[in-house]
Amino acid sequence: MESDLLLARRAALAGAAVGLRYFATLTQLPQQLKSDGSVVTEADHAVEAAIRGILADARPDDAVLGEEAGHTGRGSRRWIVDPIDGTALFVAGDNRWLVLVALEEAGEVVVGVAAVPAQGRIWWAQRGGGAFASDFSGSITTDERRIFVDRDRLNILPGSRLGVIPTDDELSGGEREMIAPLSAVTSTTPWSTHAALLVACGQLDLAVQARGQVWDYAATSLIVEEAGGRFSGLDGQARPTPGPALFARSAALHTAALQVLNTGANRLATTN
């Protein structure tokens, strides 16, 4: 039987193919706003449907949590799907959007896949099995390689390379204030691919995601952890939960950055 990891990769690549077809015809793609003000399109629903179809055929007894269709099924195992992570990027023609697929068992993420379809790149991890990346075209992957965080840099905040998600023009005033204390002591760095994945590849030291849901974090958190890094919410909870989150290349850097972020968050709460 196909392993869970191979299934997750196959599902993510199938979703990527659907997403790319819509990405090629953006001018014809209607957009809608969700109740939270975020953008959703037909592409989001079509990508999720493609992924759900593959998962249902291969693992009919498993539950699925998807950003667009919600939670279905009652199995003890749960697939977590973000069909287009970064829909605002997608509709703007920006190639940094992702397709995310993860598997959770007993409350722990055990498989994670992150595809960046418009860049032809895919990352994946299995708990205890390391993190990997490769290029892809269609369903074919090439140049598969194991990835690691940067282990050679000093574990100090000054000079650390920080990626902030989402892009600056999408941050609210409150989110900027929350991140400002960390930005003040690090070097904020533009990201060409999701900043958490660049932490996993050794190209960034820290990534802060100002907002997100379980499906935003399930895959990327495992990939960073299996590459040797750390992930948590600002409350220190390592399990993906809604809210802002921190990715770091080491435990020491994670602790230092979390302390600075929480100082800023507490100050913001006091002033408000």
C-alpha positions in Angstrom: 0.0 0.0 0.0 1.1 3.5 -0.8 2.7 5.2 2.3 1.1 8.2 3.9 4.0 10.3 2.9 3.8 9.3 -0.8 0.1 9.8 -0.7 0.4 13.3 0.7 3.0 14.2 -1.9 0.7 12.8 -4.7 -2.2 14.7 -3.4 -0.3 18.0 -3.1 1.1 17.6 -6.6 -2.4 16.9 -8.0 -3.6 20.0 -6.2 -0.7 22.0 -7.6 -1.6 21.0 -11.1 -5.2 22.2 -10.7 -4.0 25.5 -9.1 -1.6 26.1 -11.9 -4.4 25.9 -14.5 -6.3 28.6 -12.7 -3.1 30.6 -12.1 -2.5 30.7 -15.9 -5.9 32.4 -16.5 -6.2 34.8 -13.5 -8.0 37.5 -15.4 -11.0 35.2 -15.9 -11.1 34.2 -12.2 -13.9 35.7 -10.1 -13.0 36.6 -6.5 -15.1 36.7 -3.3 -14.5 37.8 0.2 -15.0 35.5 3.2 -16.6 36.7 6.4 -13.1 37.4 7.8 -12.3 39.6 4.8 -9.9 37.2 3.2 -10.1 36.4 -0.5 -11.4 33.1 -1.8 -11.7 31.9 -5.5 -13.0 29.0 -7.5 -9.4 27.9 -7.6 -9.3 27.4 -3.8 -12.3 25.1 -3.9 -11.2 23.2 -7.0 -7.7 22.5 -5.5 -9.2 21.3 -2.3 -11.7 19.1 -4.1 -8.9 17.5 -6.1 -6.9 16.8 -2.9 -9.9 15.5 -1.0 -10.7 13.1 -3.9 -7.3 11.5 -3.8 -7.3 11.2 0.0 -10.9 9.7 0.0 -10.0 7.1 -2.6 -6.8 6.0 -0.8 -7.9 6.5 2.9 -11.7 6.4 3.0 -11.8 6.0 6.8 -9.7 9.1 7.5 -11.1 12.5 8.5 -10.1 15.6 6.5 -9.9 19.2 7.7 -9.7 21.7 4.8 -9.8 25.5 4.8 -12.7 25.7 2.4 -14.9 22.6 3.1 -14.2 22.3 6.8 -14.0 19.1 8.8 -15.4 15.8 7.3 -15.3 12.2 8.5 -14.8 10.7 11.9 -11.5 8.8 11.6 -8.8 8.8 14.3 -6.4 10.1 11.7 -7.0 13.6 10.2 -5.6 15.1 7.0 -5.2 18.8 7.1 -5.4 20.7 3.8 -4.7 24.3 2.8 -5.5 24.3 -0.9 -4.0 27.7 -1.7 -2.0 29.2 1.1 -1.6 32.8 0.2 -4.7 33.4 -1.9 -3.9 37.2 -1.9 -0.5 36.3 -3.5 -2.2 34.0 -6.0 -4.8 36.5 -7.3 -2.0 39.1 -7.6 0.0 36.9 -9.9 2.7 36.4 -7.3 4.4 33.0 -7.5 4.9 32.4 -3.8 1.5 30.7 -3.1 1.6 27.2 -1.7 -0.4 23.9 -1.5 -0.2 22.4 1.9 -1.1 18.8 3.0 -0.4 17.3 6.4 -1.5 14.2 8.3 -2.2 14.3 12.1 -2.4 11.3 14.3 -3.4 11.4 18.0 -3.0 15.2 17.9 0.5 15.1 16.4 1.4 16.1 12.9 3.3 13.1 11.4 3.5 14.0 7.7 3.8 17.4 6.0 4.1 18.5 2.4 4.4 22.0 1.0 4.4 22.6 -2.7 5.1 25.9 -4.4 3.5 25.2 -7.8 4.4 28.3 -9.7 8.1 27.8 -8.7 8.1 24.1 -9.4 9.4 23.2 -5.9 8.2 20.9 -3.1 9.2 20.3 0.5 8.2 17.4 2.7 8.8 15.7 6.0 7.8 12.6 8.0 8.2 12.7 11.8 11.5 11.0 12.7 12.4 10.7 9.0 14.0 14.1 8.2 13.0 16.9 5.8 13.5 17.0 2.1 13.1 19.2 -0.9 13.0 18.7 -4.7 12.0 20.4 -7.9 9.0 19.1 -9.7 7.2 19.2 -13.1 3.8 17.7 -13.2 3.9 14.6 -11.0 7.7 14.0 -11.5 10.2 15.2 -8.8 13.9 15.7 -9.5 17.0 16.7 -7.6 15.7 15.3 -4.3 17.8 16.4 -1.4 17.7 16.4 2.4 17.5 19.8 4.0 18.8 21.2 7.3 18.6 24.5 9.1 21.8 26.6 9.3 23.7 25.1 12.2 26.8 27.3 11.9 25.5 30.7 12.8 25.6 32.1 16.4 22.4 31.7 18.4 22.0 35.4 19.0 19.3 37.7 17.8 21.5 40.6 16.5 22.3 39.8 12.9 19.7 37.0 12.6 17.8 36.9 9.3 14.1 37.3 9.9 11.3 36.7 7.5 7.8 38.1 8.3 4.6 36.6 6.9 2.5 38.0 5.3 4.2 40.6 3.3 4.5 44.1 4.9 1.6 45.6 2.9 -0.8 42.9 4.3 0.1 43.4 8.0 -2.2 45.3 10.2 -1.0 48.0 12.5 -1.3 45.8 15.5 0.7 43.0 13.8 3.4 45.5 12.9 3.6 46.6 16.6 3.7 43.0 17.8 6.6 42.2 15.5 8.5 45.5 15.9 10.6 44.6 19.0 12.0 41.5 17.1 12.5 43.4 13.9 14.5 46.0 15.9 17.1 43.5 16.9 17.3 41.3 13.8 17.7 41.9 10.1 14.3 41.7 8.3 14.9 39.8 5.0 12.6 39.6 2.0 11.5 36.1 1.2 11.1 34.6 -2.3 9.5 31.4 -0.9 7.5 31.0 2.3 9.8 32.2 5.0 9.4 29.0 7.2 10.6 26.9 4.3 13.7 29.1 4.0 14.4 28.6 7.7 14.2 24.8 7.0 16.7 25.2 4.1 19.2 27.3 6.1 18.5 30.6 4.3 16.7 32.3 7.2 17.2 32.1 10.9 13.7 33.1 12.1 10.2 33.4 10.6 7.2 35.1 12.2 3.8 34.4 10.8 1.5 37.1 12.1 -1.7 35.1 11.7 -2.8 31.7 10.7 -5.0 28.6 11.3 -4.1 25.0 11.9 -4.0 24.4 8.1 -1.5 27.2 7.7 1.0 25.6 10.1 0.5 21.8 10.1 2.8 21.0 7.2 5.4 23.8 7.6 5.9 23.3 11.3 6.8 19.6 10.8 9.2 20.5 7.9 11.0 23.0 10.0 11.2 20.7 13.0 12.5 17.7 10.9 15.1 20.0 9.4 16.4 20.7 12.9 14.5 23.8 13.8 11.7 24.8 16.3 8.1 25.9 15.9 5.5 27.2 18.3 2.7 29.7 18.8 3.6 32.8 20.8 2.2 30.9 23.8 5.0 28.4 23.4 2.5 25.6 22.3 4.3 23.4 19.8 1.1 22.0 18.4 -0.3 24.1 15.5 -3.1 26.3 16.8 -4.8 29.5 15.4 -2.9 32.7 15.9 0.6 34.1 15.3 3.5 31.7 15.3 7.3 31.5 15.3 9.7 29.3 13.4 13.4 29.2 14.4 16.5 27.3 13.3 17.5 26.4 16.9 16.0 26.0 20.3 18.1 28.8 21.8 17.2 31.3 19.1 13.5 30.3 19.4 13.5 31.0 23.1 15.2 34.4 22.7 12.9 35.5 19.9 9.8 34.2 21.7 10.7 36.3 24.8 11.1 39.4 22.7 7.8 38.8 20.8 5.9 38.3 24.0 7.3 41.4 25.5 6.0 43.3 22.5 2.6 41.5 22.6 2.2 42.2 26.3 3.0 45.9 25.8 0.5 46.1 23.0 -2.2 44.5 25.2 -1.5 46.9 28.0 -1.7 50.0 25.8 -5.0 48.8 24.3 
